[in-house]
Each structure stands twice: as structure tokens, then as C-alpha cells.
Amino acid sequence: MAVQAPSELHAALAAIARAIADSLEVRAVWDAVADACSALVPFDAMGIVKLESDGTVRAVAAAGEADVKQLEGVVFPRAGYSPAFWPDEDRFLVVIDDAQTQLDLAYPMDRLALERGFRAILRAPLQHRDRRLGSVLLVSRTPGRFTQAHGEALLVIAELASLALAHEGLARTLADETRRSAAARERASELERRIQVLAEELDARSAHRTLGRSRRWREVLELATKVAPTDTTVLLSGESGTGKEVIARFIHRGSVRRKGPFVALNCAALPEQLLESELFGHDRGAFTGAQAAHPGKLEQAAGGVLFLDEVAEMSPTVQAKFLRVLQEREYQRLGGTRTLRADVRVLAATHRDLQAAIAQGTFREDLFYRLAVFDIALPPLRDRREDIPLLVEAFLHEVGQSIGRPAAGVSDDAIAALTAHAWPGNVRELRNAIERAVILSEGGMITADHLPIGIAAAKPMPIVRIGPPQSLGDAERNMIEDALARAKHNKSEAARLLGITRAQLRSRIEKHGLA
Ligand SMILES: Nc1ncnc2c1ncn2[C@@H]1O[C@H](COP(=O)(O)OP(=O)(O)OP(=O)(O)O)[C@@H](O)[C@H]1O
């Protein structure tokens, strides 16, 4: 066949380009590629193979002789086709005059062609930005059938076809991402709905509300909501008063055991012997004074949740016995002979670092792993200060109702002091402070004077803007601006807030051009 006229080549390329532009469906492009090749190169069969990410090779299109067409869609196994195995020459146009005389046919598709009786091979790579995507293969039963000019035409066609393949990959990634983010959105809103339902249920019973909108608190609620419907043991850790029991009740309400009891036991409150009998119960005569049989908390919590507070305080004996409960779900009352089944979900809490307790040998590691199947760390209140105004308002309302004398409100200076305090006793301490202030204010406005000394004296912290990372210079400038604003431009006061001298402040004001 004569070398293709430029107009033919041009028309063929334009047809492929149209197919690419018209459709993200790569199939339409293969048809255009096959048509273009038929118009320009005298082949007996053609194939387009695509290198998949798992190393297999897929024949995405085949044209020409009937039995070759059947290869379409065939996936050739991984062996020998992985990108690493593809010969480097495959990056370039390959013209083989006679495969039969070619001693070393490195490319598996060439071997396949030869096995089927094809002699001449013309092959161009499909690649995009150095990434190999596959190749276009034209074969003929007549040796020497393809010229360099045929090859060059094929190269241009392959380049366009590569674009289509690269687009297909992009389109698929986009579609996957869209699908994934839609699913994630759906999951997030489902989670949001569940949090809402649980929070509302608890709000109705104000003693067990979970107040907070900060990111840290939302994360806790999200974890609790996810684990609630399972029967998994949960370990809640956090400083005293951070709301561990509040979250334990939240999980109980969201679990299948919600209709069962919520039984709490504080392991720190009782001496060893008593804790053991409280937990496991005892039979009559089990020890001096055990005049009647007594079911333990494990029995009382049957069908529900057992909340073990301060679990780090369990003695070694109780730890060993309780481990058995978690392992075998069985136990006996003190002095009893009957084996009882523990039908409880255990939620444990601690304000201690259990890893440290394990290192010191006071807490069993095996028990730790049984308890901490799922652990939730509760943030201290000082790490979620943005929730303080909300908590203050809720406690004000609650305390006001319970003592029948609501406060008129909270002054700005009191709110500033409440927000600045470090709250070592966390939410519990805040609640107590509000209760005290409501009583002291006698129905009036709560001011800093009604707060305990340590809290009223808390200095507002200079605000450091949270945002994209800023330079040290910018941070300093922001802090100075904030201090000046807070001190109503009184330089001595601003210097005091910043903990520097007036002279130092003055020179920094000049440096930043803030005068
Ligand atoms: N997020 C919250 N929303 C509303 N009230 C809260 C919240 N967190 C804690 N509280 C209140 O703070 C007090 C202490 O909470 P809780 O008993 O759950 O803390 P804890 O971490 O279990 O404390 P401890 O370790 O001392 O037993 C309770 O009055 C509780 O209602």
C-alpha cells in the first residue's frame, strides 16, 4: 500500500480527536483508532492492550480477523507482564519485519502474534507523562509489510489514544472520589443523626446531658456513638470531672442494652474485701457479718452495663478475678459454689495512666488489654475552653431551677475569669463554682466577686490567633495588638498583660509600626 497521504492521516486523527472530545467512554475512542489504522496501515489484525495497575494486561480492543476479535476483553495473566518486565524498547515505535527470524521476542504480545502465524509486527506505545499505559499492535501475515511511514502514522495515532486512556483513568478516579465522598457524607450525616438522637434523649434527663460543641468534645461523641451499638468493652480515660460517667451513660443509651440497668461501681471508694463482695456478691456466711446473701453489681447489672470507675484502684486479687469475668464471662459469689454467668457490658474509667501503672507493676497488662479494647480519651476542660460559656449557661439554668432562684445572668468579667481559669477539677469544678455563685448572687447578676478566689483572679490569656502558621514576628505583632485592645490602649496595663516592661513594649510597638 502506498504511504498515506497527509490528508488521510489528518482526517483519521481528527476522527480520533472528535471521539475523545465527545465522550469519556473510551470504547468510542478504540473504534475511532481502529478505523484510523484501517485507513492508513494495511494490517490483518490489530489489538490495543492496556497495562492494568495490578500488572495484568487487558486486550481492550481487537479488530481484523475473526478469531483475533475474540481476544477482546481477555486479561493476560500477570506473569511476565508487570511494568517492570516490560522491555524498555517498548517505549518506542517497534517495526518487526519478520517475527519468525527474530530470535529474541521480549514482548509477550509479539510472541502471541507469532504463535498465531503473524509475521510482521508494528507496535507503538501508549504512554502518558512517562507512565506506560499499554500499546497498539498491528500485525500482518506478510513479512515486511510495514514501512517506517506506517510506523510514524501509528505513533501519532497512539499518542492521541494515550490521551483517551489517561482521561479514562482520571474520569474513573474522579468518579471513585465522588462516590467515596458521597458515601462519607452519608456516613457523617448518619453519625450526626445518631449523636443528635442520643444527645436529645439524654438532654431530656438533664443530669446526664452531654454539653459541648468544641471539636474535641465532638470527637469524643463521635467515637462513643460509633462504639455504642457494639457490645465492646470501652475504657474511658481522662482527668477527674471530665465527663467519663456522662459518656458511659451516653454509650449505655445508644446500646442494645439501653433497656437494661446502668450500674456504677467506684473501685476507689471501697477497701479490697468490700469491693470484692460488692462486685461479685456473697452468699450467706461468706465472711463474718455476712448474714444474708447479697447479689453483687455484676448480677445487678445483668442485661445492662457495669460502669467500673477508677478501675486502676482494684487490688491485684480483684484484678485477677475480674480478668476471669472478662475472659470466661463467668464468676462466683464470695463463699458461693454456683458458677454465674456475667451478662454485662463493661465500661471502665480511669484518671490514671494505666500504662504507667503497668510499668510500676500495680496493674495487670492482660487486664488492661481486655478493658482497653476500645479507648476514648476525654479532653480536660482547659483544652476545650470554647465550651465554657455554653456549660455556664446550662448549669446556671439547671442550678437556678433546682434551688428555685435563677440568676439574672453572668457579667463579662465573670465570663472572662471563668474562661481563663485552668479548671483542674474540670466540668465538675465548673458546675460547683456556678452553683456557689448562684447562691451568693441571690438572684442578681453573677460577677467575678461571686466566684471562688482562685477563679476570679485568673488572668485572661493573651489571645493567639489560630489560623494558618504565622511567622514569629506576626505572632508577636498580633499579641501586642490584642494586649493593647484589652488594656484599652493603656500601655502599662498592656505591658503587664504581656509580662514585659513598658519600655520593652514601646520599642516593640515602634518595631511593628503600631504607634
Ligand atoms: N460534657 C458535659 N456536659 C454536661 N455535663 C457534664 C459534661 N461533662 C461532665 N459533666 C458534669 O460534670 C460532672 C462530672 O462528670 P462525670 O462524673 O461524668 O466525670 P468523671 O470524669 O466520671 O469524674 P470522676 O473521674 O471524678 O469520676 C457531672 O456533674 C456531669 O454531669
The ligand as an SDF file (V2000), in Angstrom:
LIG
                    3D

 31 33  0  0  0  0  0  0  0  0999 V2000
  -19.9720   17.3540   78.5890 N   0  0  0  0  0  0  0  0  0  0  0  0
  -20.6780   17.5100   79.6920 C   0  0  0  0  0  0  0  0  0  0  0  0
  -21.8870   18.0690   79.6240 N   0  0  0  0  0  0  0  0  0  0  0  0
  -22.6000   18.2740   80.7430 C   0  0  0  0  0  0  0  0  0  0  0  0
  -22.2010   17.9510   81.9570 N   0  0  0  0  0  0  0  0  0  0  0  0
  -21.0070   17.3880   82.0820 C   0  0  0  0  0  0  0  0  0  0  0  0
  -20.1840   17.1260   80.9570 C   0  0  0  0  0  0  0  0  0  0  0  0
  -19.0660   16.5590   81.3800 N   0  0  0  0  0  0  0  0  0  0  0  0
  -19.1880   16.4570   82.7050 C   0  0  0  0  0  0  0  0  0  0  0  0
  -20.3500   16.9590   83.1420 N   0  0  0  0  0  0  0  0  0  0  0  0
  -20.8030   17.0780   84.5450 C   0  0  0  0  0  0  0  0  0  0  0  0
  -19.6400   17.1470   85.3380 O   0  0  0  0  0  0  0  0  0  0  0  0
  -19.7380   16.3420   86.4740 C   0  0  0  0  0  0  0  0  0  0  0  0
  -18.6360   15.2880   86.4400 C   0  0  0  0  0  0  0  0  0  0  0  0
  -18.8580   14.3820   85.3720 O   0  0  0  0  0  0  0  0  0  0  0  0
  -18.5010   12.8420   85.4860 P   0  0  0  0  0  0  0  0  0  0  0  0
  -18.8810   12.3020   86.8030 O   0  0  0  0  0  0  0  0  0  0  0  0
  -19.0280   12.1640   84.2880 O   0  0  0  0  0  0  0  0  0  0  0  0
  -16.9220   12.9510   85.3970 O   0  0  0  0  0  0  0  0  0  0  0  0
  -15.8540   11.7890   85.5880 P   0  0  0  0  0  0  0  0  0  0  0  0
  -14.8110   12.0320   84.5740 O   0  0  0  0  0  0  0  0  0  0  0  0
  -16.5420   10.4680   85.5910 O   0  0  0  0  0  0  0  0  0  0  0  0
  -15.2880   12.1490   87.0020 O   0  0  0  0  0  0  0  0  0  0  0  0
  -14.5080   11.1820   88.0450 P   0  0  0  0  0  0  0  0  0  0  0  0
  -13.3190   10.6700   87.3530 O   0  0  0  0  0  0  0  0  0  0  0  0
  -14.1610   12.1210   89.1430 O   0  0  0  0  0  0  0  0  0  0  0  0
  -15.4870   10.1380   88.4290 O   0  0  0  0  0  0  0  0  0  0  0  0
  -21.1360   15.7900   86.4320 C   0  0  0  0  0  0  0  0  0  0  0  0
  -21.9490   16.6570   87.1860 O   0  0  0  0  0  0  0  0  0  0  0  0
  -21.5300   15.8350   84.9810 C   0  0  0  0  0  0  0  0  0  0  0  0
  -22.9160   15.9570   84.8250 O   0  0  0  0  0  0  0  0  0  0  0  0
  1  2  1  0
  2  3  1  0
  2  7  2  0
  3  4  2  0
  4  5  1  0
  5  6  2  0
  6  7  1  0
  6 10  1  0
  7  8  1  0
  8  9  2  0
  9 10  1  0
 10 11  1  0
 11 12  1  0
 11 30  1  0
 12 13  1  0
 13 14  1  0
 13 28  1  0
 14 15  1  0
 15 16  1  0
 16 17  2  0
 16 18  1  0
 16 19  1  0
 19 20  1  0
 20 21  2  0
 20 22  1  0
 20 23  1  0
 23 24  1  0
 24 25  2  0
 24 26  1  0
 24 27  1  0
 28 29  1  0
 28 30  1  0
 30 31  1  0
M  END
$$$$
